[in-house]
Amino acid sequence: MSGYCKILISICFLDLLSTLIGMRIGEIEEKNIYYMYFLDKGGIFGFAMAKILINSVCVFAIELSLNEKLINYINSKTWTQLTESARKKVRIYYGVAIISYCLFYIISFFAVNPYLF
């Protein structure tokens, strides 16, 4: 697992944690219809599991899209031993994923909770 993967997983975890804390204190509401379904059917536990599962699938898809040969190459070497093209590919895939996730989170947070600011 690359450092970028760990960053993306950390962001997903912070998203889950901030959502749970905000919902607990009553300051925010979950407006995503998919997650609302799991929240209604499974409570906080179902919501957390759905969020973890969906985020894990997305991270797995990125790792898989890097292709098996590149993943084996990355796992067998340290970051400094990777070729520049391999490092660039990892940076691009995870960079796009991290930036997209953060932008989506910020935009959707302010869109569904405009009364906070």
C-alpha positions, 0 to 999 in steps of 0.5 A: 500500500502506497503512502498516497493510499494511506492519505486517501484512507485517512481522509475517508476516516476523517470524513466518517469521524467528522460526520459521526461527531457532527450528527451526534451533536446535532450540527449536521445531517447526512443528505447523501441518499445512499448513506441515509438509507444505511443510516435509516436501516442500520443506525450509526453502525450500518452507516459507518460500515457502509461508508467504510465499505464504499470507501474501501471499494474505491481505494481498491479500485484505484489500486487495481487500476494501477495494474498487478505488475505495477503493484507488485513492483511498488510493493517490492521496492521502497519509494526511492527505488521506484522508477520516475514513471512509476512514481508519476503514475502513483502520484497522478492516480492518488492525486486525482482521487485525493483532490476529488474526494476533498473537493466533493466533501467540501462542496457537499458539506456546505451545500447540505449544511448552509446554516453552519456559516 
